[in-house]
Amino acid sequence: MLIERSGLIVWITDLKPARNLERYGTVHYTSRKLLYVVMYVHKERLEDTIRTLQKLPYVKKVERSYRNEIKTEYDSNIPDKTRFYSL
């Protein structure tokens, strides 16, 4: 059984307390230079987790990732134009 997850980008002010974000979801990447964390949380608890994260003192902003909503299956109904450009 696969659990539906959603991505969050959490902008932080300091890296040390950002280690505590593990208790809210799975931390995928931490940027030391730009000070943000990419993490995944359960889709059912997304809104509650966002509200909780925004209350933390070291969090500037929380953004949702729209990667799940982007179409990744493409149609091949477009005619191939490579024969027009051959030499």
Biopython code that builds the backbone (N, CA, C, O; Angstrom):
import numpy as np
from Bio.PDB.StructureBuilder import StructureBuilder

atoms = [
    (1, "MET", "N", (0.838, -1.179, 0.000)),
    (1, "MET", "CA", (0.000, 0.000, 0.000)),
    (1, "MET", "C", (0.883, 1.241, 0.000)),
    (1, "MET", "O", (1.722, 1.424, 0.881)),
    (2, "LEU", "N", (0.682, 2.076, -0.986)),
    (2, "LEU", "CA", (1.454, 3.308, -1.081)),
    (2, "LEU", "C", (0.719, 4.438, -0.370)),
    (2, "LEU", "O", (-0.494, 4.602, -0.505)),
    (3, "ILE", "N", (1.478, 5.199, 0.379)),
    (3, "ILE", "CA", (0.912, 6.339, 1.090)),
    (3, "ILE", "C", (1.071, 7.572, 0.216)),
    (3, "ILE", "O", (2.161, 7.836, -0.293)),
    (4, "GLU", "N", (0.002, 8.326, 0.038)),
    (4, "GLU", "CA", (0.057, 9.567, -0.732)),
    (4, "GLU", "C", (0.838, 10.604, 0.067)),
    (4, "GLU", "O", (0.510, 10.898, 1.217)),
    (5, "ARG", "N", (1.877, 11.152, -0.562)),
    (5, "ARG", "CA", (2.673, 12.169, 0.101)),
    (5, "ARG", "C", (2.640, 13.454, -0.715)),
    (5, "ARG", "O", (2.374, 13.447, -1.917)),
    (6, "SER", "N", (2.913, 14.536, -0.037)),
    (6, "SER", "CA", (2.974, 15.826, -0.696)),
    (6, "SER", "C", (4.251, 16.521, -0.247)),
    (6, "SER", "O", (4.685, 16.353, 0.893)),
    (7, "GLY", "N", (4.847, 17.295, -1.131)),
    (7, "GLY", "CA", (6.106, 17.958, -0.829)),
    (7, "GLY", "C", (5.900, 19.346, -0.261)),
    (7, "GLY", "O", (4.946, 20.041, -0.612)),
    (8, "LEU", "N", (6.801, 19.742, 0.619)),
    (8, "LEU", "CA", (6.802, 21.075, 1.210)),
    (8, "LEU", "C", (8.198, 21.662, 1.095)),
    (8, "LEU", "O", (9.194, 20.953, 1.241)),
    (9, "ILE", "N", (8.266, 22.954, 0.835)),
    (9, "ILE", "CA", (9.519, 23.693, 0.885)),
    (9, "ILE", "C", (9.409, 24.621, 2.079)),
    (9, "ILE", "O", (8.542, 25.494, 2.124)),
    (10, "VAL", "N", (10.293, 24.424, 3.045)),
    (10, "VAL", "CA", (10.257, 25.181, 4.291)),
    (10, "VAL", "C", (11.472, 26.098, 4.322)),
    (10, "VAL", "O", (12.607, 25.625, 4.363)),
    (11, "TRP", "N", (11.237, 27.408, 4.302)),
    (11, "TRP", "CA", (12.309, 28.390, 4.378)),
    (11, "TRP", "C", (12.617, 28.633, 5.850)),
    (11, "TRP", "O", (11.714, 28.910, 6.640)),
    (12, "ILE", "N", (13.885, 28.529, 6.218)),
    (12, "ILE", "CA", (14.279, 28.585, 7.623)),
    (12, "ILE", "C", (15.272, 29.719, 7.860)),
    (12, "ILE", "O", (15.845, 30.267, 6.918)),
    (13, "THR", "N", (15.467, 30.063, 9.139)),
    (13, "THR", "CA", (16.427, 31.105, 9.491)),
    (13, "THR", "C", (17.735, 30.533, 10.006)),
    (13, "THR", "O", (18.762, 31.210, 9.957)),
    (14, "ASP", "N", (17.723, 29.287, 10.506)),
    (14, "ASP", "CA", (18.916, 28.686, 11.071)),
    (14, "ASP", "C", (18.893, 27.180, 10.819)),
    (14, "ASP", "O", (17.827, 26.564, 10.815)),
    (15, "LEU", "N", (20.076, 26.588, 10.607)),
    (15, "LEU", "CA", (20.136, 25.174, 10.286)),
    (15, "LEU", "C", (20.022, 24.264, 11.505)),
    (15, "LEU", "O", (19.457, 23.175, 11.413)),
    (16, "LYS", "N", (20.549, 24.696, 12.636)),
    (16, "LYS", "CA", (20.550, 23.815, 13.807)),
    (16, "LYS", "C", (19.155, 23.404, 14.255)),
    (16, "LYS", "O", (18.909, 22.208, 14.410)),
    (17, "PRO", "N", (18.237, 24.330, 14.468)),
    (17, "PRO", "CA", (16.899, 23.874, 14.872)),
    (17, "PRO", "C", (16.129, 23.201, 13.737)),
    (17, "PRO", "O", (15.098, 22.574, 13.976)),
    (18, "ALA", "N", (16.622, 23.327, 12.507)),
    (18, "ALA", "CA", (15.933, 22.709, 11.371)),
    (18, "ALA", "C", (16.033, 21.193, 11.412)),
    (18, "ALA", "O", (15.287, 20.507, 10.713)),
    (19, "ARG", "N", (16.940, 20.658, 12.219)),
    (19, "ARG", "CA", (17.023, 19.209, 12.379)),
    (19, "ARG", "C", (15.751, 18.651, 13.012)),
    (19, "ARG", "O", (15.432, 17.474, 12.838)),
    (20, "ASN", "N", (15.033, 19.485, 13.737)),
    (20, "ASN", "CA", (13.804, 19.038, 14.388)),
    (20, "ASN", "C", (12.657, 18.838, 13.411)),
    (20, "ASN", "O", (11.608, 18.328, 13.805)),
    (21, "LEU", "N", (12.820, 19.221, 12.153)),
    (21, "LEU", "CA", (11.756, 19.039, 11.161)),
    (21, "LEU", "C", (11.518, 17.567, 10.835)),
    (21, "LEU", "O", (10.498, 17.224, 10.237)),
    (22, "GLU", "N", (12.440, 16.702, 11.219)),
    (22, "GLU", "CA", (12.280, 15.262, 10.976)),
    (22, "GLU", "C", (11.037, 14.715, 11.661)),
    (22, "GLU", "O", (10.466, 13.730, 11.194)),
    (23, "ARG", "N", (10.608, 15.325, 12.746)),
    (23, "ARG", "CA", (9.451, 14.795, 13.466)),
    (23, "ARG", "C", (8.134, 15.114, 12.765)),
    (23, "ARG", "O", (7.099, 14.552, 13.125)),
    (24, "TYR", "N", (8.149, 16.002, 11.774)),
    (24, "TYR", "CA", (6.923, 16.371, 11.060)),
    (24, "TYR", "C", (6.770, 15.648, 9.729)),
    (24, "TYR", "O", (5.676, 15.602, 9.167)),
    (25, "GLY", "N", (7.863, 15.081, 9.224)),
    (25, "GLY", "CA", (7.815, 14.377, 7.946)),
    (25, "GLY", "C", (9.204, 13.900, 7.555)),
    (25, "GLY", "O", (10.131, 13.937, 8.365)),
    (26, "THR", "N", (9.346, 13.461, 6.336)),
    (26, "THR", "CA", (10.625, 12.970, 5.835)),
    (26, "THR", "C", (11.381, 14.117, 5.183)),
    (26, "THR", "O", (10.905, 14.698, 4.208)),
    (27, "VAL", "N", (12.555, 14.447, 5.712)),
    (27, "VAL", "CA", (13.383, 15.511, 5.139)),
    (27, "VAL", "C", (14.154, 14.915, 3.975)),
    (27, "VAL", "O", (14.899, 13.949, 4.143)),
    (28, "HIS", "N", (13.976, 15.490, 2.800)),
    (28, "HIS", "CA", (14.623, 14.988, 1.588)),
    (28, "HIS", "C", (15.925, 15.728, 1.305)),
    (28, "HIS", "O", (16.920, 15.102, 0.940)),
    (29, "TYR", "N", (15.935, 17.051, 1.466)),
    (29, "TYR", "CA", (17.114, 17.851, 1.135)),
    (29, "TYR", "C", (17.150, 19.087, 2.023)),
    (29, "TYR", "O", (16.114, 19.672, 2.336)),
    (30, "THR", "N", (18.356, 19.476, 2.424)),
    (30, "THR", "CA", (18.560, 20.702, 3.191)),
    (30, "THR", "C", (19.605, 21.540, 2.481)),
    (30, "THR", "O", (20.720, 21.075, 2.245)),
    (31, "SER", "N", (19.259, 22.760, 2.141)),
    (31, "SER", "CA", (20.191, 23.668, 1.490)),
    (31, "SER", "C", (20.854, 24.539, 2.546)),
    (31, "SER", "O", (20.185, 25.298, 3.247)),
    (32, "ARG", "N", (22.167, 24.423, 2.654)),
    (32, "ARG", "CA", (22.901, 25.223, 3.638)),
    (32, "ARG", "C", (23.074, 26.661, 3.172)),
    (32, "ARG", "O", (23.093, 27.588, 3.982)),
    (33, "LYS", "N", (23.199, 26.835, 1.876)),
    (33, "LYS", "CA", (23.450, 28.170, 1.340)),
    (33, "LYS", "C", (22.185, 29.026, 1.309)),
    (33, "LYS", "O", (22.204, 30.177, 1.745)),
    (34, "LEU", "N", (21.086, 28.471, 0.795)),
    (34, "LEU", "CA", (19.851, 29.233, 0.641)),
    (34, "LEU", "C", (18.890, 29.068, 1.814)),
    (34, "LEU", "O", (17.851, 29.727, 1.866)),
    (35, "LEU", "N", (19.233, 28.188, 2.758)),
    (35, "LEU", "CA", (18.462, 27.977, 3.982)),
    (35, "LEU", "C", (17.009, 27.583, 3.709)),
    (35, "LEU", "O", (16.076, 28.293, 4.084)),
    (36, "TYR", "N", (16.842, 26.442, 3.051)),
    (36, "TYR", "CA", (15.511, 25.866, 2.890)),
    (36, "TYR", "C", (15.608, 24.354, 3.034)),
    (36, "TYR", "O", (16.678, 23.766, 2.878)),
    (37, "VAL", "N", (14.473, 23.739, 3.334)),
    (37, "VAL", "CA", (14.394, 22.293, 3.513)),
    (37, "VAL", "C", (13.268, 21.776, 2.631)),
    (37, "VAL", "O", (12.168, 22.328, 2.634)),
    (38, "VAL", "N", (13.540, 20.721, 1.877)),
    (38, "VAL", "CA", (12.516, 20.044, 1.088)),
    (38, "VAL", "C", (12.123, 18.802, 1.869)),
    (38, "VAL", "O", (12.967, 17.964, 2.187)),
    (39, "MET", "N", (10.840, 18.691, 2.175)),
    (39, "MET", "CA", (10.380, 17.552, 2.956)),
    (39, "MET", "C", (9.058, 17.034, 2.416)),
    (39, "MET", "O", (8.328, 17.739, 1.719)),
    (40, "TYR", "N", (8.768, 15.784, 2.755)),
    (40, "TYR", "CA", (7.525, 15.138, 2.336)),
    (40, "TYR", "C", (6.710, 14.786, 3.570)),
    (40, "TYR", "O", (7.250, 14.300, 4.564)),
    (41, "VAL", "N", (5.400, 15.035, 3.499)),
    (41, "VAL", "CA", (4.483, 14.724, 4.596)),
    (41, "VAL", "C", (3.295, 13.949, 4.020)),
    (41, "VAL", "O", (3.072, 13.948, 2.809)),
    (42, "HIS", "N", (2.540, 13.292, 4.899)),
    (42, "HIS", "CA", (1.344, 12.570, 4.469)),
    (42, "HIS", "C", (0.308, 13.569, 3.969)),
    (42, "HIS", "O", (0.105, 14.625, 4.567)),
    (43, "LYS", "N", (-0.333, 13.224, 2.879)),
    (43, "LYS", "CA", (-1.276, 14.136, 2.243)),
    (43, "LYS", "C", (-2.487, 14.430, 3.129)),
    (43, "LYS", "O", (-3.053, 15.521, 3.062)),
    (44, "GLU", "N", (-2.889, 13.456, 3.963)),
    (44, "GLU", "CA", (-4.052, 13.673, 4.827)),
    (44, "GLU", "C", (-3.762, 14.706, 5.910)),
    (44, "GLU", "O", (-4.664, 15.425, 6.338)),
    (45, "ARG", "N", (-2.509, 14.785, 6.356)),
    (45, "ARG", "CA", (-2.148, 15.702, 7.437)),
    (45, "ARG", "C", (-1.430, 16.944, 6.918)),
    (45, "ARG", "O", (-0.742, 17.615, 7.687)),
    (46, "LEU", "N", (-1.570, 17.262, 5.647)),
    (46, "LEU", "CA", (-0.827, 18.359, 5.036)),
    (46, "LEU", "C", (-1.171, 19.710, 5.655)),
    (46, "LEU", "O", (-0.273, 20.450, 6.057)),
    (47, "GLU", "N", (-2.448, 20.039, 5.736)),
    (47, "GLU", "CA", (-2.858, 21.357, 6.246)),
    (47, "GLU", "C", (-2.473, 21.534, 7.714)),
    (47, "GLU", "O", (-2.034, 22.611, 8.116)),
    (48, "ASP", "N", (-2.638, 20.482, 8.510)),
    (48, "ASP", "CA", (-2.255, 20.570, 9.924)),
    (48, "ASP", "C", (-0.747, 20.760, 10.074)),
    (48, "ASP", "O", (-0.294, 21.522, 10.928)),
    (49, "THR", "N", (0.023, 20.068, 9.243)),
    (49, "THR", "CA", (1.478, 20.179, 9.316)),
    (49, "THR", "C", (1.934, 21.568, 8.898)),
    (49, "THR", "O", (2.854, 22.119, 9.501)),
    (50, "ILE", "N", (1.309, 22.146, 7.876)),
    (50, "ILE", "CA", (1.674, 23.494, 7.435)),
    (50, "ILE", "C", (1.403, 24.500, 8.545)),
    (50, "ILE", "O", (2.237, 25.362, 8.821)),
    (51, "ARG", "N", (0.246, 24.395, 9.179)),
    (51, "ARG", "CA", (-0.073, 25.315, 10.288)),
    (51, "ARG", "C", (0.912, 25.164, 11.444)),
    (51, "ARG", "O", (1.315, 26.156, 12.051)),
    (52, "THR", "N", (1.294, 23.939, 11.745)),
    (52, "THR", "CA", (2.234, 23.690, 12.830)),
    (52, "THR", "C", (3.616, 24.243, 12.498)),
    (52, "THR", "O", (4.275, 24.837, 13.351)),
    (53, "LEU", "N", (4.049, 24.045, 11.256)),
    (53, "LEU", "CA", (5.378, 24.521, 10.853)),
    (53, "LEU", "C", (5.453, 26.041, 10.848)),
    (53, "LEU", "O", (6.488, 26.606, 11.201)),
    (54, "GLN", "N", (4.381, 26.707, 10.455)),
    (54, "GLN", "CA", (4.391, 28.162, 10.405)),
    (54, "GLN", "C", (4.505, 28.786, 11.788)),
    (54, "GLN", "O", (4.945, 29.929, 11.912)),
    (55, "LYS", "N", (4.119, 28.059, 12.827)),
    (55, "LYS", "CA", (4.198, 28.575, 14.190)),
    (55, "LYS", "C", (5.601, 28.453, 14.788)),
    (55, "LYS", "O", (5.888, 29.068, 15.814)),
    (56, "LEU", "N", (6.476, 27.667, 14.156)),
    (56, "LEU", "CA", (7.817, 27.478, 14.698)),
    (56, "LEU", "C", (8.636, 28.763, 14.555)),
    (56, "LEU", "O", (8.511, 29.454, 13.544)),
    (57, "PRO", "N", (9.461, 29.094, 15.533)),
    (57, "PRO", "CA", (10.186, 30.372, 15.500)),
    (57, "PRO", "C", (11.283, 30.462, 14.437)),
    (57, "PRO", "O", (11.645, 31.566, 14.032)),
    (58, "TYR", "N", (11.813, 29.346, 13.981)),
    (58, "TYR", "CA", (12.898, 29.357, 13.006)),
    (58, "TYR", "C", (12.410, 29.176, 11.569)),
    (58, "TYR", "O", (13.229, 29.034, 10.661)),
    (59, "VAL", "N", (11.107, 29.179, 11.345)),
    (59, "VAL", "CA", (10.528, 29.014, 10.004)),
    (59, "VAL", "C", (10.054, 30.363, 9.494)),
    (59, "VAL", "O", (9.244, 31.029, 10.140)),
    (60, "LYS", "N", (10.564, 30.770, 8.319)),
    (60, "LYS", "CA", (10.127, 32.021, 7.689)),
    (60, "LYS", "C", (8.835, 31.834, 6.905)),
    (60, "LYS", "O", (7.873, 32.585, 7.065)),
    (61, "LYS", "N", (8.838, 30.798, 6.041)),
    (61, "LYS", "CA", (7.719, 30.601, 5.125)),
    (61, "LYS", "C", (7.627, 29.129, 4.751)),
    (61, "LYS", "O", (8.642, 28.435, 4.689)),
    (62, "VAL", "N", (6.420, 28.656, 4.505)),
    (62, "VAL", "CA", (6.180, 27.274, 4.078)),
    (62, "VAL", "C", (5.437, 27.321, 2.754)),
    (62, "VAL", "O", (4.397, 27.970, 2.645)),
    (63, "GLU", "N", (5.973, 26.630, 1.740)),
    (63, "GLU", "CA", (5.352, 26.583, 0.419)),
    (63, "GLU", "C", (5.023, 25.141, 0.066)),
    (63, "GLU", "O", (5.783, 24.225, 0.378)),
    (64, "ARG", "N", (3.881, 24.947, -0.589)),
    (64, "ARG", "CA", (3.515, 23.629, -1.110)),
    (64, "ARG", "C", (4.217, 23.362, -2.424)),
    (64, "ARG", "O", (4.429, 24.280, -3.217)),
    (65, "SER", "N", (4.572, 22.135, -2.655)),
    (65, "SER", "CA", (5.123, 21.727, -3.928)),
    (65, "SER", "C", (3.983, 21.222, -4.803)),
    (65, "SER", "O", (3.170, 20.413, -4.357)),
    (66, "TYR", "N", (3.918, 21.685, -6.025)),
    (66, "TYR", "CA", (2.850, 21.292, -6.944)),
    (66, "TYR", "C", (3.318, 20.212, -7.919)),
    (66, "TYR", "O", (2.732, 20.047, -8.989)),
    (67, "ARG", "N", (4.356, 19.486, -7.561)),
    (67, "ARG", "CA", (4.903, 18.477, -8.451)),
    (67, "ARG", "C", (3.907, 17.348, -8.728)),
    (67, "ARG", "O", (3.882, 16.811, -9.835)),
    (68, "ASN", "N", (3.098, 16.985, -7.750)),
    (68, "ASN", "CA", (2.122, 15.909, -7.949)),
    (68, "ASN", "C", (1.030, 16.291, -8.933)),
    (68, "ASN", "O", (0.401, 15.417, -9.528)),
    (69, "GLU", "N", (0.798, 17.575, -9.112)),
    (69, "GLU", "CA", (-0.280, 18.035, -9.971)),
    (69, "GLU", "C", (0.158, 18.317, -11.412)),
    (69, "GLU", "O", (-0.678, 18.611, -12.266)),
    (70, "ILE", "N", (1.443, 18.229, -11.681)),
    (70, "ILE", "CA", (1.957, 18.477, -13.034)),
    (70, "ILE", "C", (1.800, 17.206, -13.869)),
    (70, "ILE", "O", (2.090, 16.102, -13.408)),
    (71, "LYS", "N", (1.346, 17.382, -15.080)),
    (71, "LYS", "CA", (1.145, 16.251, -15.986)),
    (71, "LYS", "C", (2.510, 15.708, -16.423)),
    (71, "LYS", "O", (3.338, 16.459, -16.937)),
    (72, "THR", "N", (2.744, 14.417, -16.222)),
    (72, "THR", "CA", (4.032, 13.820, -16.591)),
    (72, "THR", "C", (3.904, 12.799, -17.714)),
    (72, "THR", "O", (4.910, 12.245, -18.157)),
    (73, "GLU", "N", (2.691, 12.541, -18.180)),
    (73, "GLU", "CA", (2.490, 11.634, -19.301)),
    (73, "GLU", "C", (2.203, 12.476, -20.543)),
    (73, "GLU", "O", (1.278, 13.289, -20.555)),
    (74, "TYR", "N", (2.994, 12.275, -21.568)),
    (74, "TYR", "CA", (2.904, 13.115, -22.747)),
    (74, "TYR", "C", (2.299, 12.348, -23.917)),
    (74, "TYR", "O", (2.452, 11.130, -24.017)),
    (75, "ASP", "N", (1.609, 13.072, -24.805)),
    (75, "ASP", "CA", (1.018, 12.461, -25.994)),
    (75, "ASP", "C", (2.020, 12.529, -27.139)),
    (75, "ASP", "O", (2.795, 13.480, -27.246)),
    (76, "SER", "N", (1.994, 11.521, -27.982)),
    (76, "SER", "CA", (2.879, 11.517, -29.143)),
    (76, "SER", "C", (2.075, 11.705, -30.422)),
    (76, "SER", "O", (2.424, 11.137, -31.457)),
    (77, "ASN", "N", (1.015, 12.483, -30.370)),
    (77, "ASN", "CA", (0.155, 12.715, -31.532)),
    (77, "ASN", "C", (0.716, 13.800, -32.451)),
    (77, "ASN", "O", (0.187, 14.008, -33.543)),
    (78, "ILE", "N", (1.749, 14.479, -32.041)),
    (78, "ILE", "CA", (2.348, 15.539, -32.853)),
    (78, "ILE", "C", (3.182, 14.894, -33.960)),
    (78, "ILE", "O", (3.974, 13.995, -33.677)),
    (79, "PRO", "N", (3.026, 15.324, -35.204)),
    (79, "PRO", "CA", (3.807, 14.715, -36.291)),
    (79, "PRO", "C", (5.296, 15.015, -36.135)),
    (79, "PRO", "O", (5.690, 16.067, -35.632)),
    (80, "ASP", "N", (6.099, 14.072, -36.576)),
    (80, "ASP", "CA", (7.549, 14.200, -36.474)),
    (80, "ASP", "C", (8.048, 15.153, -37.562)),
    (80, "ASP", "O", (7.826, 14.907, -38.748)),
    (81, "LYS", "N", (8.714, 16.231, -37.171)),
    (81, "LYS", "CA", (9.180, 17.239, -38.113)),
    (81, "LYS", "C", (10.659, 17.091, -38.461)),
    (81, "LYS", "O", (11.213, 17.964, -39.130)),
    (82, "THR", "N", (11.301, 16.035, -38.037)),
    (82, "THR", "CA", (12.727, 15.888, -38.279)),
    (82, "THR", "C", (13.039, 15.672, -39.766)),
    (82, "THR", "O", (14.125, 16.034, -40.216)),
    (83, "ARG", "N", (12.129, 15.103, -40.520)),
    (83, "ARG", "CA", (12.419, 14.879, -41.950)),
    (83, "ARG", "C", (12.440, 16.190, -42.733)),
    (83, "ARG", "O", (13.027, 16.238, -43.814)),
    (84, "PHE", "N", (11.819, 17.254, -42.223)),
    (84, "PHE", "CA", (11.849, 18.546, -42.901)),
    (84, "PHE", "C", (13.177, 19.269, -42.710)),
    (84, "PHE", "O", (13.535, 20.145, -43.497)),
    (85, "TYR", "N", (13.903, 18.897, -41.661)),
    (85, "TYR", "CA", (15.141, 19.603, -41.345)),
    (85, "TYR", "C", (16.373, 18.819, -41.726)),
    (85, "TYR", "O", (17.481, 19.247, -41.404)),
    (86, "SER", "N", (16.236, 17.704, -42.390)),
    (86, "SER", "CA", (17.419, 16.921, -42.771)),
    (86, "SER", "C", (18.103, 17.535, -43.983)),
    (86, "SER", "O", (17.476, 18.248, -44.766)),
    (87, "LEU", "N", (19.386, 17.254, -44.129)),
    (87, "LEU", "CA", (20.160, 17.820, -45.238)),
    (87, "LEU", "C", (20.114, 16.983, -46.454)),
    (87, "LEU", "O", (20.719, 17.333, -47.467)),
]
sb = StructureBuilder()
sb.init_structure("model")
sb.init_model(0)
sb.init_chain("A")
sb.init_seg("    ")
for serial, (resi, resn, name, xyz) in enumerate(atoms, 1):
    if name == "N":
        sb.init_residue(resn, " ", resi, " ")
    sb.init_atom(name, np.array(xyz, "f"), 0.0, 1.0, " ", f" {name:<3s}", serial, name[0])
structure = sb.get_structure()
